[in-house]
Amino acid sequence: MKINGFLKDVTGSSRVVKARRNLINNASDQNNYRDPIKELAHELHPEATHVVITKAEDASPTTRTFTFEPTGNDVLPPFQAGQYCSIELDIDDVHTTRPYSISSAPYQARQKDHPFFTLTIRNGRPGQGFASSFLYANAKVGDTFTCHLPFGHFHVEPLRDAKHIVGLAGGSGITPFYSMAQEIAHGTLDVDLTILYGSQNTKDIILEKELTAIEKACPRVRFINVISNEPDYPGEKGFLSADLIQKYSKGDDTYFVCGPLPMYNFVSGELKKLNIPERRIRMEVFGAPRDVTKAIGYHGNSTVAEPYHGKADQKVKLTVVRGIQEDVIEASTAEPIAVALERAGIPNNTRCRSGACGYCRCQLLEGEVFVPEAGDGRRYADKMFGYVHACSTWPLGDAKIKVPIL
């Protein structure tokens, strides 16, 4: 800082005003509509990115990794290891979206030749994984998609997180950690990563070969399988318990957790046993509960989850207001409002499908709805004034909502 002296400094504002007036008086009379900040924001977060599948490879007996490259003049926006992509799908005449963690590393999307990102998608079990099963069975090389990326806060923040990350993963929750491991091995993410990966058996460990290769080549990455249903497994057995987590912790750690909802609930309790402060725990978004009747608070369920014994799948009327137009559509008390909107062909952006990002925000005008407390990403003001996220809100009867015009 340059100090000119008391009088010059305290009278500096008048000099600034004079200089500003001179600039205005000498400016061009032609309007300049260019907005460099908006241009940068659009480059970092484009409205949509058009991609094509260039490779499809099995990552386990029930999991497939799809490689996507941009088409036309599209450029892949930069992302951080651990973030996710929302992909648009047309399934049985219904236009929908689904979020998937990006399993490739950020540096691979920035490379000069054939930049790409990958999604590793597991085939859903019967009655589950509606979109995942569709992609696993039908997506092939040459198929084009519209994607939206990047999203999510599940990434390392140097000002916030420790130098040692303990990754607690289950099922397809291993994918963001694979992205982190690759970025660390490439030298563009300055942390140490220990991954504790819980699986039921050794037959379907996702990305095991790839993560084992990284561990051998990069001393900053450790990959430990934890198997629950094979008593003779020679390595770590059981679940991601407090004792196991403590065994691989170094003292000053940040804990990243990604996996199915039952794993979240279990691991949260184990971290509490270790008195880990919340500021050192990062949870990926939960996803909407598959069975809302088992959610805490549904029809008065107690703090200990107790299934609702009434009829869950009731057909109700949902009045949808868009500007001056009103449409009455059928909805189900067993499905989020976003599903009813998609089935009726009413546009309503969804990105996270977990109630976190706020893209599907709408206003409840009439009726009663249920929003699970776990994963409720609404702002306090939205809760006060009746706004909900359609992807994580269930109608309990006839209701009326107002959605943006898209």
Buried (B, 14 or more C-beta within 10 A) or exposed (E): EEEEEEEEEEEEEEEEEEEEEEEEEEEEEEEEEEEEEEEEEEEEBBEEBBBBBEEBEEBBEBBBBBBBBBEEEBEBBBBBBBBBBBBBBEBEEEEBBBBBBBBBBBBBBEEEEEBBBBBBBBBBEEEEBBBBBBBBEEBEEEBEBBBBBBBBBBBBEEEEBBBBBBBBBBBBBBBBBBBBBBBBBBEEBEBBBBBBBBBEEEEBBBBBEBBEBBBEEBEBBBBBBBBBEBEEBEEBBEBBBBEBBEEBBEEEBBBBBBBBBEBBEBBBEBBEEEEBEEEBBBBBBBBBBEEBBBBBBBBEBEEEBBEBEEEBEEEBBBBBBBEEEEEEBEBBBBBBBBBBBBBBEBEBBBBBBBBBBBBBBBBBEEBEBBBBEBBBBBEEEBEEEBBBBBBBBBBBEBBBBBBBEE
